[in-house]
Amino acid sequence: MENNGPTLSSANRGHLYGDGLFESIRILKGKPINVEIHVLRLIEGMNVLKMRLPNYFTIDFFREKIEELIKKSQINEGGRVRLSIDRASGGTYKPDTNEVTYYIEAYPIEHNEFTLNQKGLEVDLYTAVRKPNNIFSNFKTKNGLVYVMGAIEAKEKGLDDLLITDEKGNVLESTNSNLFLVSNGVLYTPGLDEGCLAGTMRMTIINLAIENKVKVYESTITPQNILIADEIFLTNAINGVVWVSGYRTKRYMNNNSKLFVSLLNNHYSNKTIEKE
């Protein structure tokens, strides 16, 4: 079914106030992956936003609903799902209720496994708006203007992406992904206490690094760290690993990016998808 008709009411609080959360979930071989991690982050975010958690909002409930929609959408190979939670309609800034509604969308995508981009991304810093570090920073809330404006500026500059910075000038993530640096064979990524998104793919890459005896550290990342790194890659739930080839005049290789794409595909082909 195509979403070519009206689906949300004009009173939807996600639409009116950004009063909601969402998760982007990858589909491989017609099945959603990492549903448990996504739902747990969604529930944690709901608690932060003081939304009432319905008793039936369980991992199994959302897995069943997502798989039902994937089947109806006839997505048998690669795809993506967007799972949204909004506070129920009513009120102005002060809501009438903390009850919630949910909404699920599913779309096919070309690849049935994770693939590395053939052309590396060109990136720079986004400094016009800094991302604050607060209780919302680790979640995918519907207040995404810092990412929207960063993506617009990247396009205006002829770049593929920009790196979001915090109020101290440290680097947190890109407009749509978490950030990893490689220096002397060691991975570095901003810690959650720095204010970056608590990405599900970020967590998966950290775990895969540990399992494969690759050292990984959560630490503050400065623009100078970007310049002296041997390699940079970005991660998100849909694309997996994305290689960055250039930051200003600095060039990067993609050896570790290739490694982690391979580890990701092995990880999901070896496990029973979504029966964890």
N, C-alpha and C positions, 0 to 999 in steps of 0.2 A: 504494500500500500504506500502510495506517495503522500507526503505531508503537504499537499497542495490546497488544503482547506483550512479554515479557522480551527485552532485547537486549544488556545488559551483565552480565558476571559479578559476583558479590559481591566478587571479589578485584581488580576493576578499580582501578588506583591513582589514576585521576582521581577516582573515587568515594570512595576511602578517604582520600587525602591531598591532593587537589587537584593531583596530580602530572601536569599536562598543560597543553595549550594549545588554543586554538580560534580559528577565523576565521568571521565572518558575511559571506556573499557574496550580493549582490543578483542577482536574475534579472530581465532585461528581455526581453520578446518571446520567452520560452522559452529564453533563453541566459544563462549566468552572465557577469558583467562583472568586470573587474579581477582575474581569476584569477591572473595572473602576479604582481601586487603582493602579493596575499594569500599565495600559496605562498612567495614569497621572505621575507616577514615570518615565516611559520611556520617556515621552515628556520633563519632567524636566531635565532628563539626556541628552537628545538631545540638549537642549538649552545650557547646560554647555559645551558640546563637540562642540558647534558651528555648529551643523548640521542643514540643512534647513528642516523645518517641512512642509511636503506637506499638502495642505488644506484638503485632504480626510483622513488624519490620525486622525480619531476620535474614541471615545470609541465604538460607534455603528459599525464602519467599522471593527475594529479588532474583536469585539465580533462575527460579522457575519462570518468573515473569519475563526476564530477559530472553531466556531460551524460547519461550512461547512466541515472543515478538520476532526473534531471528527466524524461526520456522515459518511464521506467517509472511515474513519479508523475503523468504526463499533465498536467504544468504547461506550458502553451503560451503563457502571457502573463507576468504578474508573479509573483514568488516570492522566496524566500530560501533559502539553504543554510547549514548549520552544518557546518564541517569540523573535526573534533577529532583531536588527537594525544595519546595517553597513553603513559606508560612501561609496558612490559609487566608483567603481574602477577608478584608474588613479593616476598618480603621484608617488612620493616616500614618504619620511616623509611629504613633503609638498604636500597635495592633489590637484588634478586638479579641484575638485568641492566639494561643501558641500552638494550635493544631496545625497539621501540615498536609500537603498534597504531594504526590509524586508523579513524574512524567518520564517516559522512556522513549528514546528514538533509536533507530538502527539504520545503518547505511553500509552498503558493500564498498570494499576498497579492492584495489587491483591485486595486491600481493597476499599470498596465503601463508607467508612466513616473514620474518624480519629480514630486510635487505638493507645494505649500506648504500647511501647516496654516492653516485659515481663522481659527482662534482662537489667538492667541499664547499661549505658555507663561508661567506665573507661577513665578518661581524665587527662591531665597534661598541662603545659604551653608550648607554642612554642615561643622560644626566639632567634632562629638563625637568623630570619629576622623579623624586626618590621614593623608593618603597619603604614605608614605615615598618618597624618591627613591633607587632602587637599580637593580641590573642587570635587574630584572624589570619595572620601571615602564612601559617602552614597549610591552610585549607583553600579549596577552590570555591571561593564565594562568587556571587554574581556581580560583585563590584570589581570589575577588571579593567578599569580605565588606564591604569599605569601600563598594562600590557597592550591595550588597544593603541594608545598614543605612541608607545615604543615601536610597535609594528608599523604604524603609519610613518614615523620618522625614518625607520629603516628603508621603507620603500622610497621615500623622498630622496634619500641619500644613495639609492642604487645598491643597497646592501641586502643580504638575505635575512639578517636578524640583528637585534641589538641586545646587549647584556644589561640587565636591570641592576641598578646600584642602590645601596641603602643610604641613610642619612649621614653616614661617616665616609661615604665614597667607596666602600667595599663592594665587591661583585657578588651577587646572589644567585642569578639564574638568567635565562634568556626570556623573551616574551612568551614562549610556549614550552619551555623545557628546563630541566635541571642541568647543572653544569659540573663537568669533571675535567680536571687538569691531570696531565701525566708529566712527572719530572723524575728522571733517573729510574724509571720503571715503577714508581710509586704513584698511586691514585690519590688525588685530593679533591674534596668537594665541600662546599659550605655546610656547616652544621645547622640543624633545625633551629637552634637557639639564635642563629644569626638572622633568621626571618625568611628563609627560603621556603618554597612549597615542599611539603612532605610527600614527594612524588612516589608513586608505587613502583615505577620503573627504577627510580633512584635506589629504593630499598633492594630491589631485585639485583641490580648491578653490584651494590655493596656486598650482598650475600654471595653472589657468584665469585667476586674477587676473593673473598675470604676462603670459600671452598676450594679455589684454585691457587691458593697460596700467593696471591697478589696483595701486597700491602696497600691498605686504603685508610686514609685519615680524614676526619671531618675537621675543617679548620677555616679560619678567616682567609678569604681570597682577595688580594689587592690587584689593581691594574698592573702593578709591576710583576706580580706572580704570573699574570696572563702573558706578559711579554717574554718571560724567561722559560716558560713551560715548553716541553718537547712536543706535547700534543694536547689538543682540546677536543672533547666531544660532548654532545648534548643528549639528554635522555628524556623520553616521555612515554606514556602508556601506549600510544598508537604507533609511533615510529620506531620505538626501541632505542637504537643508538644512531645519532647523526654526527657525521664528521665535520669538524670546522677546519678549513684549510688556511684561513687568513684572518689576522687581526691587525688592522692598519698595515704596516710594512712587514710584519712577522708572518712566516710561513710554517705550516705544521704538516707532519706526516699522519698516517692513519693506521699504523700497525695495531695499536690497542683497540681502536674502533673496530677493526676487522675481527680481532680476537673475541671481543664481547658480543658482536653479532652472532658469531659462530657458537659461543657458549649459550647465548639466549635460545637459539634455535634447537640446540641439543637439549637444553633444559626442558623446553616445552614439548619436544618430540618424545622424550624419555619418560615424562610423567603422565599420568592419566589426567587429562585436562579436566579441571574443575571437579575433581572428586576428592579434593584434599580434606 
